Amino acid sequence: MSKGFKNLIIIASLLCVSCIAPGVSPPSPSLNLNQDLVPTASPPVEVRNVFGDVFEVFDAPNLSLTEARARAAAVKVRSLVEEGHGSGSYLMAYGRGVVVTAAHVVRDQTVMAIDGQEGETVVGKVVFVDRENDVAFMVVPEMTSRTAVRYRPDKSYDERLIGARLTYTGFPSHHDLLTIRGYVSSLEHQMIVTNMFGWFGSSGSGVFDRRGKFIGVVSGIDIGHIGVFGMSIPLASIIWVAPVSMIDHQTLKVRILTTEPPGSINAFPGAMAPRRGGVRN
């Protein structure tokens, strides 16, 4: 056998050895290696009211169940005497229909206009305002164009919140029903700092985690300071959330249970250009 032929055999043997990993069994025919890459079909998400009736059906791949419920519960909160608006969430708390928003949206008023969809407007009676923590609750009559979410507050406030995925639906500027996603970035000054979009008019939007727990309300947009002429600019992707873990839930419960909701009304003049929304340094 010639030397050149022997070398050819050795090279071919080395190539065969390099293509086989010793000790690795071939994949089982029953194992789908692409199962995490190809999403499986999910049934539509049905959003029901407190009586079990189907309110709206969403395609599951786009919205999680929590996002769909937050979107169906979002309302616009307006003053009866001043221009501008904020946002809020329609909840079922202690067996009563309520709307939660930011205290700076309510200000010092005792009643607010609550806009749902399809032209529905009801009156919300302010029963609880915590100005230090920027959270307010109103008792409202039953709404037909919105679906109440059961109030399940997250009463924790510690480092375990960092990284939690969040969602809210609000009404920034002239927009209608914007569903926003984000996450918790830090905890500062008894507030939750998040990375998600916000703008004037979205203040008061109810913020939920992916388990459906109520975290708090959008409180303000962070401010960045630059050195040119001492200017400050709003940082629309850094949002302060007022946590409900800081409020007095016992007082809240008593006030909700002892207040009768006001009657409903047909219409109020709208506010096309919101002029408030909470800016926090």
N, C-alpha and C positions, 0 to 999 in steps of 0.2 A: 504494500500500500504506500502510495507516494506521500511525502511530507505535506504537500499542499492539500491533498484530500483529507488527511487527518485533521489539519487545522480547520477545514470546513465543517467537519463533524463536531468538533469542540465548540465552535461558534454557534452552530445550530442548537446544541444542547444547552448552552448558556441562555439563549433566547427563550427556549421553552421553560427553563427554570424561572426566569424573571417574570413570566406572565402568570405564574401560579403562586398565590399567597398561602404558605403552609399553615394548616390548622384552621382555615376559614371554610366553613361549610357553605354550599350554595344555598341561596334563599329558597325558603319553602314555597311551593306553588300557591299556597293559600295566603301568603303575605303580599299585600299590595304596597309596593314601595312608594307609590305616588298618593297614598291616601291623605297625607297632610297638604298636598299641593292642589288637589282638585276638590273644591268645596262640594259637600253633599247638599242635595235639595232639601229645603226646609219648608214646612207648611206655613201659610200666611199667618200673621199675628193678628189676633182679634182683640180689640180694645173694648172692654165692657164697662157699663156704668155700675153703680152700687147695687142696682137691682138685677144685674146679670144680663141685661140686654146688650147686644152687640152694637157698639157705637160707631166703630170704624175698623177697617181691615187694612193692614199694612203688609207690603211684601217683606218677608223676613230678612233676606240677605242684606238689605240696606240699613234698616234700623233695628237696634236691639229692642227687647221688650221694654226696658226702662226708658230708652229714648222715645219710643212710640207713646208711652204713657205720659212722659214729660211734655211731649209736643201736644198731646190731646188735652192737657190740663193748663197750658199756658194762656194767660189773659193779659190784656192791656189795662193798666191802672191810671186813671185820669182824675184830675181835680175838677170839681163842679164850677169853680170860680176862676181858675188860673189856666194859662196855656201850658202846653207840654204834657209829657206822659212818662210813665215808667212801666215796668212789667211785673208780673206776679204769677203765682201758681194756684190753681183751684184744688183744694185738698179736702179730705174728709177726716176731721179731727174730733175725737171724743163724741162721735155720732152726729156732728154738725158740719155743715158746709162752710168752709173758710177760704179766704185768699190770704196768702202770705206774700209780703213784699219787703222793701227796705224802708226803714223809718224816715229817711230823708225824702222818699217819694211821697209819703203821707204828710210830712211836715207837722203842722199843728191842726190839721183838719179832722173833723169827727166823722165825715162820710166821704166816700170816693165813688166815682163811676168806674164800673168794672165792665170792660168790653170783651165779649166772647167772639164768636164767629157768626156769619150770616146776619149781621146787624143787631145781634142780641146785646143788650146792656142792662145791668142790674146795679143796684146801690149796695155798696159795702159799708157796714158800720164798723168803725175802728174800735177795737176792744182792748188791744194790747200794743204798746209802743215801748221799745227799749232803745232809746237814742244812743246810749253808750255803745251798744253792740250793733246798732243799725238794723233792727228787725222789727217788723210790725205785722199784726194779724187783724183781719176784718172778718166779721160774720156776714155771710151772704145767703140770699135765697137760692134754691136749687136752680142750676143753669142747665139749659137744654142743648146748647151747642158745644159744651165742654164736658169732659169726663173727669170727675174728681179722682185724685190719687190718694190712697190711704196714707195718712201722715205717720211715717216711721222715722223719727229723728235719730241721727247718729250723734250720741251724746259724748263721744270720745274726742279728745283734743290732745294728741301726742304724736310722736315721730312716726307711728305706724301709718299715719295718713299720707306721708310723703310718697309720691308716685301713684296714688290712687287715681284711677280713671274717672272722669267726671263728664256730665252732660247737662245742658240746660237749653231751653227754648225761650227766646225773648223777642223783643220788638225794637232793635236798635234803629235810630234815625227814622226814616220813612218806611222801613222794611216790615214785612209781615211774616211772622213765624219762622225765624231763623234758628235752626237747631245747631248748637255749637258743641264741639268735643274738646277735651283738654285733660290736664292732670294737675295734681297738687305738686307745687315746686318747693314750698317752705311754709313754716308757721312763724308769724311775726306779729307782735303787738296785739295778741289775742285775736288775730285774723288769720285767714287761710290765703296764701298767695298762690295763684294758679297760672299756668300757661295755657290760655285760651282766649279767643277773641271777645272783645266787648266794646261797646260804644254808647254814647248818650242815648237813653231810652231803654237800654237793656237792664238798668239798675232795678233790683227787686226780683229778677228772674230766679225761680227756684232751682237750686243746683243739687243733682242727684249723683250718687255713685252707681257703679254697674250692678250692685245688688238691689237697687231701688231705694236705698236709705236716703233720707233727706239730709243733706250736708249743711245747707244754709242758703243765703241769697246773694246775688251779685251786688256788691257794695260800691265799687269804684274802679276807675282806671288808674294805674300807676302813672307817675310823672317822672320824666327824665330831664335832668338839668344839663344844659350845655353852656360852654363858656362865652359864646358870642352874644354880647349885649345882655347877659344874664337871662337868656331865654329858657323857657321850659316847654317840653312837648309831651303830649299824652302817649303812653306806650300801650297801644291798643291790644297787645297780646299778653300783657301782664295785668291780671285782674285780681282785685281783692274780693274775697268772699267772706261775708259775715256769718260765722258758724252759729247754728242754733244750739250747740252744746253750751253756750255761755248764757242763755236766757233762763228765766225762772219758769219752768214748766208747770209747777203747781199753781202759780198765779194765773198763767195762761189758761190752764184747764178750767179754773173757777170762772174766769171772765167769759170764756166761750160758752160754758154751760148755763150761765145766768143771763145771757143776752139773747133777745129775740132778733131774728134777721129782719131788715127792712123790706118793704115791698119791692117788686120789680117795676121797671119802667121801659118804655119802648125805644127812646133815642135821646142822645145828647149830641151837641155839636162836637165834631172831631177836632183833633189837633194834628195838623199835617207836619209841623216842624217842631219836634221836641226840643226844649231849651234847658233841660236838666238831665242829670244822669249820674251824678256822683263822681267827683274827681278827688282822689286821695293822694297826698304826697307820701 
